[in-house]
Amino acid sequence: MVIESLKQFFEYTGFANMTILNLLMIACGIVVTIISIKKEWEPLLLVPIGFGIIIGNIPFPEGLQIGIYEEGSVLNILYHGVQYGWYPPLIFLGIGAMTDFSSLISQPRLMLIGAAAQIGIFVSFIIAHYLGFTPQAAGAIGIIGGADGPTAIFLASKLAPELLGAIAISAYSYMALVPVIQRPIMLLLTTKEERVIRMKPPREVSRKEKIIFPIVGFIITAFVVPSGLPLLGMLFFGNLLKECGVTKRLAETARGPLIDVITILIGLTVGASTQADVFLTHKSLKIFALGLVSFIVATACGVLFAKFMNLFCKEGNKINPLIGNAGVSAVPDSARVSQNVGREFDRNNHLLMHAMAPNVAGVISSAIAAGVLLSFLG
């Protein structure tokens, strides 16, 4: 009797249900967690994702109602925010409440760089479709090039929910690797003379302009791409809470406790969705490769478009093409890369405020690109 009970107990342990794939994914989760702590690569995202990978790959017998893919389990309920796409708009609310659009308002021409960087999304869409992915899956994969995790999750939940885990992990991984991936591309595509271009200081933006911008910006973008309304609406609404000056408590909540809670939930559940039997497929490897291509093309397009704009700029009003990398949506990491690379060649050349213009434009543009893809493929 005792032996039978012990045998039955053992059958319910993770040891009895363990596979090599589970161990491999748990090892990946540990590596992601340790690297994100040691290197400080997007730790607010990658620590929850890394630990979530470990949670999602603890083996257990069927019928316990604890797995993320088991309807009614706690993890499954928390995962609904990813599956049905309501975590990303809340993240965008917080992003809007912490974003200063002054640099973009004062230098509207730099918005074109943020738009140009989204070309990577559509190039990857074409390549993914050519490699055999459905148009819907190809669209969801392409958005990785925007380096915008919430937008990638939002679009994948609508177009390719079966690939959501791989797309989300890929998007957040490349967001964390922005300094590693972008610097070589920036150096390859620019000359020494271009890297030391000094740009005019941006003009001071009035409070009235800051209040008008989110209202007018939302109306224009939402009329152009109504399908992007959940992301664009929350982004501009969050920014209005910040800039209007009379809703400080709401703005503090949006950019503080709210975004922190949602970041924890989205990171943990996305990580847990990488259950070995679902995640480890040839499609996942292709998604990671295509995501890298998309990100590289997006960075290159931003830099090259800044160089193209200089053909039409008068001397003294040139754009330093090193800020072109900031056209992707990784705010503010890609703008910091612009600043750091620029200072390697001129210690007194401060590009951060200039780079923030295409950076925040990239956030808006990636949401618009997602809306376009959703309109045509949804």
C-alpha positions in Angstrom: 0.0 0.0 0.0 2.8 2.4 0.9 4.8 1.5 -2.2 1.7 2.1 -4.4 1.1 5.5 -2.8 4.7 6.5 -3.3 4.5 5.3 -6.9 1.4 7.3 -7.5 3.0 10.3 -5.9 6.0 10.0 -8.1 3.8 9.9 -11.2 2.5 13.4 -10.3 6.0 14.9 -9.9 7.9 16.8 -12.6 10.6 14.1 -12.6 8.2 11.5 -13.9 6.9 13.8 -16.7 10.2 15.4 -17.7 11.5 15.4 -21.2 14.8 16.6 -22.7 12.9 19.5 -24.4 11.6 20.7 -21.0 15.1 20.7 -19.6 16.4 22.6 -22.7 13.7 25.3 -22.3 14.3 25.6 -18.6 18.0 26.1 -19.3 17.1 28.8 -21.8 14.9 30.5 -19.2 17.7 30.5 -16.7 20.2 31.9 -19.3 17.7 34.7 -20.3 17.2 35.6 -16.6 20.8 35.6 -15.7 21.9 37.6 -18.8 19.2 40.2 -18.4 20.3 40.7 -14.7 24.1 40.7 -15.4 24.0 42.8 -18.6 21.0 44.8 -17.7 19.4 44.2 -21.1 15.8 45.2 -20.7 15.6 43.6 -17.3 12.0 44.8 -16.6 10.9 42.7 -19.6 13.4 39.8 -19.8 13.5 38.9 -16.1 9.7 38.2 -16.1 10.0 36.5 -19.5 13.0 34.4 -18.4 11.3 33.2 -15.3 8.1 32.7 -17.2 9.9 30.3 -19.5 10.9 28.3 -16.5 7.4 28.3 -15.1 5.9 27.2 -18.5 8.3 24.2 -18.8 7.9 22.6 -15.4 6.5 19.2 -16.5 3.2 18.0 -14.9 0.6 15.3 -15.7 -2.5 16.2 -17.6 -5.7 17.0 -15.8 -4.3 19.3 -13.0 -5.7 22.4 -14.6 -2.5 24.4 -14.0 -0.9 24.8 -17.5 -1.1 28.0 -19.5 -2.9 26.2 -22.4 -5.4 24.4 -20.1 -8.7 26.3 -20.2 -9.7 27.7 -16.8 -6.3 27.5 -15.2 -5.0 30.6 -13.4 -2.1 31.0 -15.9 -4.6 30.6 -18.8 -6.8 33.3 -17.4 -3.8 35.7 -17.1 -2.7 34.7 -20.6 -6.1 36.0 -21.9 -4.6 39.5 -21.8 -2.1 38.4 -24.4 -4.4 36.1 -26.4 -7.1 38.7 -26.8 -4.8 41.7 -27.1 -5.8 43.9 -24.1 -2.4 44.0 -22.4 -0.7 45.9 -25.3 -3.1 48.9 -25.3 -2.6 49.3 -21.5 1.2 49.2 -22.1 0.7 52.0 -24.8 -1.2 54.0 -22.2 1.8 54.0 -19.9 4.2 54.7 -22.8 2.2 57.7 -23.8 2.2 59.0 -20.2 6.0 58.8 -20.0 6.8 60.1 -23.5 7.8 63.6 -24.3 6.9 64.4 -27.9 8.7 67.8 -27.8 11.6 66.8 -29.9 9.2 65.5 -32.6 7.0 68.6 -32.4 10.0 70.9 -32.8 11.5 68.9 -35.7 8.6 67.4 -37.6 10.8 66.5 -40.6 12.4 63.8 -38.5 9.1 61.9 -38.4 9.9 60.7 -41.9 12.9 58.7 -40.5 10.6 56.9 -38.1 8.2 56.1 -41.0 11.1 54.9 -43.2 12.3 52.5 -40.6 9.0 50.6 -40.9 10.1 49.5 -44.4 11.7 46.5 -42.6 8.3 45.3 -41.5 7.0 45.0 -45.1 10.3 43.6 -46.4 10.1 40.8 -43.8 6.4 40.3 -44.6 7.3 39.6 -48.3 10.2 37.2 -47.3 8.1 35.3 -44.7 5.3 34.9 -47.3 7.8 33.7 -49.8 9.1 31.1 -47.3 5.6 29.6 -47.0 4.0 31.4 -44.1 0.4 32.5 -44.6 -0.2 36.2 -45.3 -1.5 36.6 -41.8 1.4 34.9 -40.2 3.9 36.8 -42.4 2.3 40.1 -41.3 2.6 39.2 -37.7 6.2 38.2 -38.1 7.1 41.3 -40.1 6.1 43.6 -37.2 9.0 42.3 -35.2 11.1 44.8 -37.2 9.5 47.7 -35.4 11.2 46.6 -32.2 7.9 47.1 -30.4 6.9 44.1 -28.2 3.4 45.2 -27.4 2.5 46.0 -31.0 3.9 42.6 -32.0 1.8 40.9 -29.4 -1.3 42.9 -30.4 -1.0 42.0 -34.1 0.0 38.4 -33.5 -3.0 37.9 -31.3 -5.2 39.0 -34.1 -3.5 37.4 -37.2 -1.5 34.4 -36.0 -2.3 33.4 -32.4 -0.7 30.0 -32.9 2.7 31.8 -33.3 2.2 34.4 -30.6 4.8 33.0 -28.2 7.6 32.8 -30.7 6.8 36.3 -32.1 6.6 37.9 -28.7 9.9 36.3 -27.5 11.6 37.3 -30.7 10.4 40.9 -30.5 11.5 41.4 -26.9 14.8 39.6 -27.5 15.7 42.0 -30.3 14.6 45.0 -28.2 17.1 43.9 -25.6 19.8 43.5 -28.2 19.4 46.9 -29.7 22.9 48.1 -28.7 24.5 44.9 -30.1 22.7 44.8 -33.4 22.4 48.4 -34.4 25.9 49.8 -33.8 27.7 47.7 -36.6 24.9 48.7 -39.1 25.2 52.4 -38.2 29.0 52.3 -38.7 28.8 50.3 -41.9 26.4 52.8 -43.6 27.9 56.1 -42.5 31.1 57.9 -43.1 33.4 59.6 -40.5 32.3 63.0 -41.8 28.6 62.1 -41.4 29.1 60.8 -37.9 30.3 64.2 -36.6 27.6 66.3 -38.1 26.2 68.7 -35.5 22.5 69.4 -35.7 20.8 72.6 -34.7 19.3 72.6 -31.1 15.5 71.9 -31.3 13.3 74.9 -30.5 11.4 75.2 -27.3 7.9 73.7 -27.5 5.0 75.5 -25.7 2.6 73.8 -23.3 -0.3 74.6 -25.7 1.5 72.7 -28.5 2.1 69.7 -26.3 -1.6 69.5 -25.4 -2.8 70.0 -29.0 -0.4 67.4 -30.4 -1.9 64.2 -28.9 -5.5 65.3 -29.8 -4.7 66.3 -33.4 -2.2 63.4 -33.8 -4.8 60.8 -32.7 -7.6 62.2 -34.9 -5.4 62.2 -38.0 -3.8 58.8 -37.5 -7.1 57.1 -36.4 -8.9 58.4 -39.5 -6.1 57.1 -41.7 -5.9 53.7 -40.0 -9.0 53.0 -37.8 -7.8 49.5 -37.2 -4.9 50.9 -35.1 -7.3 52.7 -32.8 -6.7 50.6 -29.7 -2.9 51.3 -29.7 -3.0 54.8 -31.1 -5.9 55.9 -28.9 -4.2 54.7 -25.7 -0.8 56.1 -26.7 -2.1 59.6 -27.4 -4.5 59.5 -24.4 -1.7 58.7 -22.1 0.3 61.5 -23.5 -2.6 64.0 -23.0 -2.8 62.9 -19.3 0.9 63.8 -19.0 0.8 67.1 -20.8 -2.5 68.7 -19.8 -1.2 69.3 -16.3 -4.5 68.7 -14.5 -4.5 64.9 -14.4 -1.1 64.3 -12.7 -2.5 61.4 -10.5 -3.8 59.6 -13.6 -0.6 60.1 -15.5 1.5 58.9 -12.5 -0.7 55.8 -12.3 -0.5 55.1 -16.0 3.3 55.4 -16.2 3.9 53.9 -12.8 1.9 51.2 -11.1 -0.3 50.3 -14.1 2.4 49.8 -16.6 4.5 47.9 -14.0 1.7 45.5 -13.3 1.0 44.9 -17.0 4.7 44.5 -17.7 4.9 41.8 -15.1 1.9 39.9 -16.4 2.8 40.2 -20.1 6.3 39.1 -19.5 5.5 36.2 -17.2 2.7 34.9 -19.4 4.5 35.3 -22.7 7.5 33.4 -21.1 5.2 30.7 -19.8 3.6 30.3 -23.3 6.9 28.8 -24.5 5.9 25.3 -23.4 8.4 23.0 -25.1 6.0 20.9 -27.1 4.3 24.0 -28.5 7.3 26.4 -28.8 10.2 24.2 -30.1 9.3 23.9 -33.8 11.0 24.7 -37.1 8.6 27.7 -37.4 9.9 29.2 -34.2 13.5 29.1 -35.6 12.3 30.7 -38.9 10.5 33.4 -36.9 13.7 34.3 -35.0 15.7 34.5 -38.2 13.0 36.6 -40.0 12.7 38.9 -37.0 16.4 39.5 -37.1 16.2 40.3 -40.8 13.3 42.7 -40.2 15.2 44.5 -37.4 18.4 44.8 -39.5 16.4 46.2 -42.5 14.5 48.6 -40.3 17.7 50.0 -38.8 19.4 50.3 -42.2 16.4 52.0 -43.8 16.3 54.6 -41.0 20.0 55.4 -41.4 19.8 55.4 -45.2 16.7 57.6 -45.3 18.5 60.2 -43.0 21.3 60.3 -45.6 18.8 60.7 -48.4 17.2 63.6 -46.6 20.6 65.3 -46.4 20.6 65.6 -50.2 17.9 68.2 -49.9 19.1 69.9 -46.7 21.2 73.1 -46.8 24.6 73.2 -45.2 24.2 73.9 -41.5 20.8 72.2 -41.5 22.0 68.6 -42.1 20.9 65.6 -40.2 23.4 63.3 -38.5 22.4 59.9 -40.0 23.4 58.2 -36.8 20.0 59.1 -35.5 18.4 57.0 -38.2 18.7 53.9 -36.2 16.2 55.4 -33.7 13.4 55.1 -36.2 12.6 51.7 -34.6 10.3 51.8 -31.7 12.6 50.7 -28.9 12.2 53.8 -26.7 14.6 55.1 -25.5 17.2 52.5 -26.0 17.8 53.1 -29.7 18.0 56.8 -29.1 20.7 56.1 -26.5 22.6 54.1 -29.1 22.5 57.1 -31.4 23.9 59.2 -28.6 26.6 56.7 -27.6 27.9 56.0 -31.1 27.9 59.7 -31.9 30.0 60.5 -28.8 32.6 57.9 -29.9 33.5 60.3 -32.7 32.8 63.6 -31.1 32.6 63.7 -27.3 30.7 67.0 -27.4 28.1 66.1 -29.9 24.8 65.3 -28.1 22.4 63.5 -30.4 19.9 62.1 -27.8 17.3 64.8 -28.0 17.4 64.7 -31.8 17.2 60.9 -31.9 14.2 61.0 -29.6 12.2 62.6 -32.5 12.4 59.6 -34.9 12.3 57.3 -31.9 8.8 58.4 -30.8 7.8 58.7 -34.4 8.7 55.0 -34.7 6.3 54.1 -32.0 3.5 55.9 -33.8 4.5 54.5 -37.2 4.8 50.9 -36.0 1.2 51.2 -34.6 0.1 52.6 -37.9 1.9 49.8 -39.8 0.2 47.2 -37.5 -3.2 48.9 -38.3 -2.4 48.7 -42.1 -1.6 45.0 -41.9 -4.6 44.3 -39.8 -6.8 46.1 -42.3 -5.6 44.1 -45.2 -5.0 40.7 -43.5 -7.4 40.6 -40.6 
